[in-house]
Structure formats: structure tokens, C-alpha cells
Amino acid sequence: MKIHTVEIQKLKAASNSLNGQVLFKVDALVSPKEPVEGIEPSTLLVMTEANARVLMHLLKAQLAEFDAKKPKSRHGRHG
């Protein structure tokens, strides 16, 4: 497995795909990362607090789009 450090520079947009995926358009720096012996290799996603807040906003908007497409309950309960 190849591992990388992915540094988000800018989150540009988010959308939903037809098969239930959330897609993000980003500017990012991607660089290979050397594994550290004794530590499970993982790719790191790095971003500023400001970008994390933008990501949270975009995620909430995309989840609301998924929810809007789901059929309403026929049992009279609202969640």
C-alpha cells in the first residue's frame, strides 16, 4: 500500500453522485509519505481549521440533499 500526506489547500465544491457518494473538488498538495517502523501505515489528510469548517458546511449541505431525496415516512413520525 502506498501512503501519502494530502494537504488540503482549498475546498472548491461538493456534490452527490448517483450511486450515493459525496464528491469534493479540492486543491491539494499530495506527497508520498515514508512509513514509520512499528506504526500502521496510513495516509494523512491535513487541513487548516478554516478548511475544516468549510468541509463541515459542505458535508452538512450534501447530507441534507441525500435526506431530501429519501421518501417521507408513511407512519406519521417525523425525525
Secondary structure as the mmCIF struct_conf table of DSSP 4:
data_model
#
loop_
_struct_conf.conf_type_id
_struct_conf.id
_struct_conf.beg_label_comp_id
_struct_conf.beg_label_asym_id
_struct_conf.beg_label_seq_id
_struct_conf.end_label_comp_id
_struct_conf.end_label_asym_id
_struct_conf.end_label_seq_id
STRN STRN1 HIS A 4 ASN A 16
TURN_TY1_P TURN_TY1_P1 LEU A 18 ASN A 19
BEND BEND1 GLY A 20 GLY A 20
STRN STRN2 VAL A 22 PRO A 32
HELX_LH_PP_P HELX_LH_PP_P1 GLU A 34 VAL A 36
TURN_TY1_P TURN_TY1_P2 GLU A 37 GLY A 38
BEND BEND2 ILE A 39 ILE A 39
STRN STRN3 LEU A 44 VAL A 46
HELX_RH_AL_P HELX_RH_AL_P1 GLU A 49 LYS A 69
BEND BEND3 LYS A 70 LYS A 70
HELX_LH_PP_P HELX_LH_PP_P2 PRO A 71 SER A 73
BEND BEND4 ARG A 74 GLY A 76
#
